[in-house]
């Protein structure tokens, strides 16, 4: 199955294992819960999807790579103790707590959440001395003398032997005690993710034209040739960072991530072409509706790979704007609830008390952002949302403090000063809401103009199909469309029969989120 299907299977299993009956007992007894094992090629995203599932479910996530462990660190160190048996004293061996089990208890203590996922990577690459202990753990959930706490789901990941010389197959009796999920690379699924999460459009366009370059892990006489989804995504981040710093991306850099000489060279040549397309086609002019007729004529006469490059440039900008707007709107909604509570708590208060409450809200938002950044496990989308929230609160605080200074200068005091400060707070929030509305108008205009350009340049051909299908696969974009109908997009989608399916997918996703919220 592909990574998307595997994600659904893993999430379903974790929810089932943590499901409780009316008496509070796990519906599937803890010792009867089979460990999950994800088997697939490296760099496909096994670790990332499990971490994201744990984050969505608001449970702990503890990850270990088994290849970094010895038998002693996994089981704990032996020490001599004394015990009495049948009236006789004996010297016996005991073990300190396993580093892995200790990390689980540390996570519970830190978060106050008793449940979680223990992720063990490269499970079938454990050393010869550690493997018996690993098999015991997978069967009995015990390392040495210490058991994994109930409420923790074991998820393992491994590479088939053809991808890793150190990997070995588990014996049939062991596999019969595990829930095995086999995953394979799938470009179509990854492309939907890549476009939605801003993977550089040069990469998505290149792979659309050369799908055989997406994934390769094989041995060669001159060394291993490795091209993975992880490699493409990490390269994307470097391209963005190099572009921001004005540093040229060359073949040497690309080869560090795309470790197949021919594919790296092909992409390097294509990237040069893509940057030329960026310069030649004025995407901002296309989306603003002021594109020159010569550009439209060039697009109409361009070869197919150039046309698709232009489409991907438009998609990237539109989705970037939509994701930013939806994050901003989500931040505004959350702040609105806090301000309503603040209004009730500070009714009749003086200016200093109102300011203290606003400062507290800013501090809480900032602390949350810093903690998430330091944890290093949040997605770029989550970090951007938290950053947006902090930014809005900072604007509110600035305007509130300015109002307090004005009230002081006017010798306004007591409740009147407090009321003046809170009025400024509401005005600052209203300004944020106006920004949100302006963004919606801008996005609507950009989508209309982008589709109009494609239709005038290419008609309803493959270019329009790529544009509409990619946008329809993005849940955030479809959420935007459901709240702010885009007539041009709806019409093109209906022409291509994508709109109804897109809304169906959105409804399914929202139902899953709603069910999860009810469960929690």
C-alpha positions as CSV (number, residue, x, y, z in Angstrom):
1,X,0.0,0.0,0.0
2,X,1.1,3.6,-0.4
3,X,2.0,5.9,2.5
4,X,-1.4,7.5,2.6
5,X,-3.2,4.2,3.0
6,X,-0.6,3.1,5.6
7,X,-1.3,6.2,7.6
8,X,-5.0,5.4,7.7
9,X,-4.2,1.8,8.8
10,X,-1.8,2.9,11.6
11,X,-4.1,5.6,12.9
12,X,-7.0,3.2,12.9
13,X,-5.0,0.6,14.9
14,X,-3.8,3.1,17.5
15,X,-7.3,4.4,18.0
16,X,-8.6,0.8,18.4
17,X,-5.9,-0.1,20.9
18,X,-6.6,3.0,23.0
19,X,-10.4,2.6,22.8
20,X,-12.0,1.9,26.2
21,X,-15.3,0.4,27.2
22,X,-17.9,1.9,29.6
23,X,-15.9,0.6,32.5
24,X,-12.7,2.3,31.4
25,X,-10.9,-0.9,30.3
26,X,-9.2,-1.2,27.0
27,X,-11.4,-3.0,24.5
28,X,-8.4,-4.9,23.3
29,X,-6.4,-6.0,26.3
30,X,-3.0,-4.4,26.5
31,X,-1.1,-7.7,26.2
32,X,-3.2,-8.8,23.2
33,X,-2.4,-5.7,21.2
34,X,0.0,-6.7,18.4
35,X,2.9,-4.4,17.8
36,X,2.7,-2.7,14.4
37,X,5.6,-3.1,12.0
38,X,5.9,-0.8,8.9
39,X,8.1,-2.5,6.3
40,X,9.2,-0.3,3.4
41,X,12.1,1.3,1.6
42,X,14.1,4.1,3.4
43,X,13.1,7.7,3.2
44,X,9.5,7.1,2.4
45,X,8.1,8.9,5.5
46,X,7.4,6.1,8.0
47,X,8.7,7.9,11.1
48,X,7.0,11.2,10.1
49,X,3.5,9.8,9.6
50,X,3.6,8.0,13.0
51,X,4.8,11.2,14.8
52,X,2.0,13.2,13.1
53,X,-0.6,10.7,14.1
54,X,0.5,10.9,17.7
55,X,0.5,14.7,17.6
56,X,-3.1,14.7,16.1
57,X,-4.3,12.4,18.8
58,X,-2.6,14.5,21.5
59,X,-0.6,11.5,22.9
60,X,3.1,11.0,23.6
61,X,5.6,10.0,20.9
62,X,8.9,8.4,21.9
63,X,11.2,7.4,19.1
64,X,14.4,5.2,19.2
65,X,16.6,3.8,16.4
66,X,17.4,0.3,17.5
67,X,20.7,0.3,15.6
68,X,22.0,2.9,18.1
69,X,21.4,0.6,21.1
70,X,23.4,-2.1,22.7
71,X,21.9,-4.9,24.8
72,X,22.8,-3.1,28.0
73,X,21.2,0.2,27.1
74,X,18.0,-1.6,25.9
75,X,17.7,-4.0,28.9
76,X,19.4,-1.9,31.5
77,X,22.7,-2.7,33.4
78,X,23.0,-5.7,35.7
79,X,23.7,-5.3,39.4
80,X,23.9,-7.7,42.3
81,X,21.2,-7.7,44.9
82,X,20.2,-10.1,47.7
83,X,16.9,-11.8,48.3
84,X,15.5,-14.4,50.7
85,X,14.1,-17.7,49.5
86,X,12.8,-20.3,51.9
87,X,14.6,-18.6,54.7
88,X,18.0,-18.5,52.9
89,X,19.7,-15.4,51.6
90,X,20.9,-15.5,48.0
91,X,22.9,-13.1,45.8
92,X,20.8,-12.5,42.6
93,X,21.2,-10.5,39.5
94,X,18.9,-7.5,38.9
95,X,18.7,-4.9,36.1
96,X,18.4,-1.2,36.2
97,X,15.5,0.2,34.1
98,X,15.9,0.1,30.3
99,X,16.8,3.4,28.8
100,X,13.8,3.0,26.4
101,X,11.3,2.2,29.1
102,X,12.7,5.1,31.2
103,X,12.2,7.5,28.3
104,X,8.5,6.4,28.2
105,X,8.1,7.2,31.9
106,X,9.9,10.6,31.4
107,X,7.4,11.5,28.6
108,X,4.4,10.6,30.8
109,X,5.9,12.7,33.7
110,X,6.6,15.7,31.4
111,X,3.2,15.8,29.6
112,X,0.9,14.4,32.2
113,X,-0.5,12.2,29.4
114,X,-0.5,8.5,30.3
115,X,-0.8,7.1,26.7
116,X,1.5,7.3,23.7
117,X,3.4,5.6,20.9
118,X,6.8,4.0,21.3
119,X,8.4,4.0,17.8
120,X,11.3,1.7,17.2
121,X,13.0,2.3,13.9
122,X,15.2,-0.1,12.0
123,X,13.9,-2.9,14.1
124,X,15.2,-5.7,11.9
125,X,18.7,-4.3,12.0
126,X,19.3,-4.9,15.7
127,X,22.6,-6.4,16.6
128,X,23.0,-10.2,17.2
129,X,23.2,-9.7,20.9
130,X,20.2,-7.4,21.1
131,X,17.8,-9.3,18.8
132,X,16.7,-11.9,21.4
133,X,15.8,-9.1,23.8
134,X,13.9,-7.3,21.0
135,X,11.9,-10.4,20.2
136,X,11.0,-10.8,23.9
137,X,9.9,-7.1,24.0
138,X,7.7,-7.4,20.9
139,X,6.1,-10.5,22.3
140,X,5.8,-9.6,26.0
141,X,6.2,-5.8,26.0
142,X,9.0,-6.2,28.6
143,X,12.7,-5.1,28.5
144,X,14.6,-7.0,31.2
145,X,12.4,-6.8,34.3
146,X,10.5,-3.7,33.3
147,X,7.3,-3.6,31.3
148,X,6.0,-1.0,29.0
149,X,3.1,0.9,30.7
150,X,-0.4,0.1,29.5
151,X,-1.7,2.6,27.0
152,X,1.4,2.6,25.0
153,X,1.3,1.3,21.4
154,X,4.4,-0.2,19.9
155,X,5.0,0.8,16.3
156,X,8.1,-0.5,14.6
157,X,9.7,0.3,11.2
158,X,12.1,-1.7,9.1
159,X,13.6,-2.0,5.7
160,X,13.3,-5.1,3.6
161,X,16.7,-6.9,3.2
162,X,17.0,-5.7,-0.4
163,X,17.3,-2.2,0.8
164,X,19.6,-2.8,3.8
165,X,22.4,-5.3,4.1
166,X,22.1,-5.4,7.9
167,X,18.4,-6.2,7.8
168,X,17.1,-9.7,8.5
169,X,13.8,-11.3,8.2
170,X,11.9,-12.2,11.4
171,X,10.9,-15.8,11.8
172,X,7.3,-16.8,10.9
173,X,6.4,-17.4,14.6
174,X,7.5,-13.8,15.4
175,X,5.7,-12.2,12.5
176,X,2.5,-14.1,13.5
177,X,2.5,-12.0,16.6
178,X,2.8,-8.6,14.8
179,X,0.6,-6.5,12.6
180,X,2.6,-6.0,9.4
181,X,2.0,-3.1,7.1
182,X,4.0,-3.1,3.8
183,X,4.5,0.3,2.2
184,X,5.8,1.2,-1.2
185,X,6.8,4.4,-2.9
186,X,3.9,6.1,-4.8
187,X,4.6,9.3,-6.7
188,X,1.0,10.4,-7.2
189,X,0.3,10.3,-3.4
190,X,3.6,12.1,-2.7
191,X,2.9,14.7,-5.3
192,X,-0.4,15.6,-3.6
193,X,1.5,16.0,-0.3
194,X,4.4,17.9,-2.0
195,X,2.2,20.5,-3.6
196,X,0.1,21.0,-0.5
197,X,3.1,21.5,1.8
198,X,5.2,23.7,-0.5
199,X,7.8,21.3,-1.9
200,X,9.7,23.4,-4.5
201,X,7.7,23.5,-7.8
202,X,10.9,22.7,-9.8
203,X,10.9,19.3,-8.0
204,X,7.2,18.5,-8.5
205,X,7.3,19.6,-12.1
206,X,10.5,17.6,-12.8
207,X,9.0,14.4,-11.3
208,X,5.8,14.9,-13.2
209,X,7.8,14.8,-16.4
210,X,10.2,12.0,-15.1
211,X,8.3,9.8,-12.7
212,X,11.0,7.1,-12.9
213,X,13.4,9.5,-11.1
214,X,11.2,9.7,-8.0
215,X,12.6,6.7,-6.0
216,X,15.7,4.5,-6.4
217,X,17.6,2.6,-3.8
218,X,20.0,0.1,-5.4
219,X,23.6,-1.0,-5.1
220,X,26.1,-0.3,-7.9
221,X,29.7,-1.1,-8.6
222,X,30.7,2.5,-7.8
223,X,28.5,2.7,-4.7
224,X,24.9,2.8,-3.7
225,X,22.5,5.0,-5.7
226,X,19.9,6.5,-3.4
227,X,17.0,8.7,-4.4
228,X,14.1,8.9,-1.9
229,X,11.1,11.0,-1.0
230,X,13.0,12.3,2.0
231,X,15.9,13.3,-0.3
232,X,13.7,15.4,-2.5
233,X,12.0,17.1,0.4
234,X,15.3,17.9,2.1
235,X,16.6,19.2,-1.2
236,X,13.5,21.4,-1.5
237,X,14.3,23.1,1.8
238,X,17.9,23.7,0.8
239,X,16.8,25.3,-2.6
240,X,14.4,27.7,-0.8
241,X,17.2,28.6,1.8
242,X,19.8,29.1,-0.9
243,X,17.4,31.2,-3.0
244,X,16.7,33.4,0.1
245,X,20.4,33.9,0.7
246,X,21.2,34.5,-3.0
247,X,23.4,31.4,-3.3
248,X,23.4,29.4,-6.5
249,X,22.2,25.8,-6.4
250,X,24.7,23.7,-8.3
251,X,25.1,20.0,-9.1
252,X,27.4,19.5,-6.1
253,X,24.6,20.5,-3.7
254,X,22.0,18.4,-5.6
255,X,24.2,15.3,-5.6
256,X,24.4,15.5,-1.8
257,X,20.6,14.7,-1.6
258,X,19.9,13.0,-4.9
259,X,22.6,10.3,-4.8
260,X,22.2,9.0,-8.4
261,X,24.6,10.8,-10.8
262,X,22.3,10.7,-13.8
263,X,19.1,11.9,-11.9
264,X,21.1,14.6,-10.1
265,X,22.5,15.9,-13.4
266,X,19.1,15.8,-15.1
267,X,17.5,17.8,-12.3
268,X,20.4,20.3,-12.2
269,X,19.8,21.1,-15.9
270,X,16.0,21.3,-15.3
271,X,16.4,23.6,-12.3
272,X,18.3,26.1,-14.5
273,X,15.5,25.9,-17.0
274,X,12.9,26.3,-14.2
275,X,14.5,29.5,-12.9
276,X,14.5,30.8,-16.4
277,X,10.7,30.2,-16.6
278,X,10.3,32.0,-13.3
279,X,12.1,35.0,-14.8
280,X,10.3,34.9,-18.2
281,X,6.8,34.2,-16.9
282,X,5.7,36.9,-14.6
283,X,3.5,34.9,-12.2
284,X,2.5,37.9,-10.1
285,X,1.3,39.7,-13.3
286,X,-0.7,36.6,-14.3
287,X,-2.4,36.4,-11.0
288,X,-3.0,40.1,-10.8
289,X,-4.6,40.0,-14.3
290,X,-2.1,42.3,-15.9
291,X,-0.1,39.7,-17.9
292,X,1.4,40.8,-21.2
293,X,-0.2,39.3,-24.3
294,X,3.3,38.2,-25.4
295,X,3.6,35.9,-22.4
296,X,0.3,34.3,-23.1
297,X,1.4,33.7,-26.7
298,X,4.7,32.2,-25.5
299,X,2.8,29.9,-23.1
300,X,0.5,28.7,-25.9
301,X,3.4,27.8,-28.1
302,X,5.6,26.3,-25.4
303,X,6.6,22.6,-25.2
304,X,4.7,20.5,-22.7
305,X,7.3,20.5,-19.9
306,X,7.4,24.3,-20.0
307,X,3.6,24.5,-19.8
308,X,3.5,22.3,-16.8
309,X,6.3,24.3,-15.1
310,X,4.1,27.5,-15.5
311,X,1.1,25.6,-14.1
312,X,3.1,24.5,-11.1
313,X,4.4,28.0,-10.5
314,X,0.7,29.2,-10.3
315,X,-0.3,26.3,-8.1
316,X,2.6,27.0,-5.7
317,X,1.8,30.7,-5.2
318,X,-2.0,30.1,-4.9
319,X,-1.6,27.3,-2.3
320,X,0.9,29.3,-0.4
321,X,-1.5,32.2,-0.1
322,X,-4.4,29.9,0.8
323,X,-2.5,28.1,3.5
324,X,-1.3,31.4,4.9
325,X,-4.9,32.8,4.9
326,X,-6.4,29.7,6.6
327,X,-3.7,29.8,9.3
328,X,-4.3,33.5,9.9
329,X,-8.1,32.9,10.0
330,X,-7.6,30.0,12.5
331,X,-5.5,32.2,14.7
332,X,-8.1,35.0,14.6
333,X,-10.8,32.5,15.6
334,X,-8.8,31.3,18.6
335,X,-7.9,34.8,19.7
336,X,-11.6,35.8,19.4
337,X,-12.5,33.3,22.1
338,X,-9.7,34.5,24.3
339,X,-10.8,38.1,23.9
340,X,-14.4,37.2,24.8
341,X,-13.1,35.6,28.0
342,X,-10.8,38.6,28.6
343,X,-13.8,41.0,28.2
344,X,-15.7,39.1,30.9
345,X,-12.7,38.8,33.2
346,X,-11.7,42.5,33.0
347,X,-15.1,44.1,32.9
348,X,-14.9,47.2,35.1
349,X,-11.1,46.8,35.6
350,X,-8.5,49.6,35.4
351,X,-6.1,50.0,32.5
352,X,-3.2,48.3,34.3
353,X,-5.3,45.2,35.0
354,X,-6.4,45.0,31.3
355,X,-2.8,45.4,30.1
356,X,-1.6,42.7,32.5
357,X,-4.2,40.2,31.1
358,X,-3.2,41.0,27.5
359,X,0.5,40.6,28.4
360,X,-0.3,37.3,29.9
361,X,-2.0,36.1,26.7
362,X,1.0,37.3,24.6
363,X,3.4,35.4,27.0
364,X,1.4,32.2,26.8
365,X,1.3,32.3,23.0
366,X,5.0,33.0,22.8
367,X,5.9,30.3,25.3
368,X,3.9,27.8,23.3
369,X,5.7,28.7,20.1
370,X,9.1,28.5,21.8
371,X,8.3,25.1,23.3
372,X,7.1,23.7,20.0
373,X,10.2,25.0,18.2
374,X,12.5,23.6,20.8
375,X,10.8,20.2,20.7
376,X,11.6,20.1,16.9
377,X,8.7,17.8,16.1
378,X,6.1,20.3,14.8
379,X,5.4,20.6,11.1
380,X,6.2,23.9,9.3
381,X,2.4,24.4,9.0
382,X,1.9,24.3,12.8
383,X,4.9,26.5,13.4
384,X,3.6,29.1,10.9
385,X,0.2,29.0,12.7
386,X,1.7,29.6,16.1
387,X,3.9,32.4,14.7
388,X,0.8,34.0,13.2
389,X,-1.0,33.9,16.5
390,X,1.9,35.5,18.3
391,X,2.1,38.2,15.6
392,X,-1.5,39.1,16.0
393,X,-1.2,39.2,19.8
394,X,1.8,41.5,19.5
395,X,-0.2,43.9,17.4
396,X,-3.0,43.8,19.9
397,X,-0.6,44.5,22.8
398,X,1.1,47.4,21.0
399,X,-2.2,49.1,20.3
400,X,-3.4,48.5,23.9
401,X,-0.3,50.0,25.4
402,X,-0.6,53.0,23.1
403,X,-4.1,53.5,24.3
404,X,-3.0,53.3,27.9
405,X,-0.4,56.0,27.3
406,X,-3.0,58.2,25.7
407,X,-5.4,57.7,28.6
408,X,-2.6,58.6,31.0
409,X,-1.8,61.8,29.0
410,X,-5.5,62.7,29.1
411,X,-5.6,62.1,32.8
412,X,-8.2,59.4,32.3
413,X,-8.2,56.9,35.1
414,X,-10.1,54.0,36.7
415,X,-12.7,52.1,34.7
416,X,-12.8,54.7,32.0
417,X,-9.1,54.1,31.2
418,X,-9.6,50.4,31.3
419,X,-12.5,50.7,28.9
420,X,-10.4,52.8,26.6
421,X,-7.6,50.2,26.6
422,X,-10.0,47.4,25.9
423,X,-11.7,49.4,23.0
424,X,-8.2,49.7,21.5
425,X,-7.7,46.0,21.9
426,X,-11.0,45.3,20.0
427,X,-10.0,47.7,17.3
428,X,-6.6,45.9,16.8
429,X,-8.4,42.6,16.5
430,X,-10.9,44.1,14.0
431,X,-7.9,45.3,12.0
432,X,-6.6,41.7,11.9
433,X,-10.0,40.5,10.7
434,X,-10.0,43.2,8.0
435,X,-6.6,41.8,6.9
436,X,-8.1,38.4,6.7
437,X,-11.0,39.6,4.5
438,X,-8.6,41.4,2.2
439,X,-6.6,38.2,1.9
440,X,-9.7,36.3,0.9
441,X,-10.5,38.9,-1.8
442,X,-6.9,38.8,-3.1
443,X,-6.9,35.0,-3.3
444,X,-10.3,34.9,-5.1
445,X,-8.9,37.4,-7.7
446,X,-5.7,35.4,-8.1
447,X,-7.5,32.1,-8.6
448,X,-9.9,33.7,-11.2
449,X,-7.0,35.3,-13.1
450,X,-4.9,32.1,-12.9
451,X,-7.7,30.0,-14.4
452,X,-8.5,32.6,-17.0
453,X,-4.9,32.7,-18.1
454,X,-4.7,28.9,-18.5
455,X,-8.0,28.8,-20.4
456,X,-6.9,31.5,-22.8
457,X,-3.5,30.0,-23.3
458,X,-4.3,26.2,-23.3
459,X,-8.1,25.9,-23.3
460,X,-9.4,22.9,-21.2
461,X,-6.4,20.7,-21.9
462,X,-4.1,18.8,-19.6
463,X,-2.8,22.0,-18.1
464,X,-6.2,22.9,-16.7
465,X,-6.6,19.3,-15.6
466,X,-3.3,19.5,-13.6
467,X,-4.3,22.8,-12.1
468,X,-7.8,21.8,-10.9
469,X,-6.8,18.3,-9.8
470,X,-3.9,19.5,-7.7
471,X,-6.0,22.2,-6.0
472,X,-8.9,19.8,-5.5
473,X,-6.5,17.3,-3.7
474,X,-5.5,20.0,-1.1
475,X,-7.8,19.8,1.9
476,X,-6.9,23.4,3.0
477,X,-7.8,24.8,-0.4
478,X,-11.1,22.9,-0.4
479,X,-11.9,24.2,3.1
480,X,-11.3,27.7,1.7
481,X,-13.6,27.0,-1.3
482,X,-16.4,25.7,0.9
483,X,-16.2,28.9,3.0
484,X,-15.5,31.3,0.2
485,X,-17.0,30.0,-3.1
486,X,-14.9,30.6,-6.1
487,X,-17.2,30.6,-9.1
488,X,-14.4,30.1,-11.7
489,X,-12.9,27.2,-9.9
490,X,-16.3,25.6,-9.2
491,X,-17.1,25.8,-12.9
492,X,-13.8,24.4,-14.1
493,X,-14.1,21.7,-11.5
494,X,-17.6,20.7,-12.6
495,X,-16.4,20.7,-16.2
496,X,-13.7,18.2,-15.1
497,X,-16.0,16.5,-12.5
498,X,-13.6,17.3,-9.6
499,X,-15.6,19.7,-7.4
500,X,-18.1,17.2,-6.0
501,X,-15.3,14.6,-5.2
502,X,-13.2,17.4,-3.6
503,X,-16.1,18.4,-1.3
504,X,-16.7,14.7,-0.5
505,X,-13.1,14.3,0.5
506,X,-13.3,17.5,2.6
507,X,-16.5,16.2,4.3
508,X,-14.8,12.9,5.1
509,X,-11.8,14.7,6.5
510,X,-13.9,17.0,8.7
511,X,-16.0,14.0,9.9
512,X,-12.8,12.2,11.0
513,X,-11.6,15.4,12.8
514,X,-15.0,15.7,14.5
515,X,-15.0,12.1,15.6
516,X,-11.5,12.5,17.0
517,X,-12.6,15.5,19.0
518,X,-15.6,13.7,20.4
519,X,-13.4,10.7,21.4
520,X,-10.9,12.9,23.1
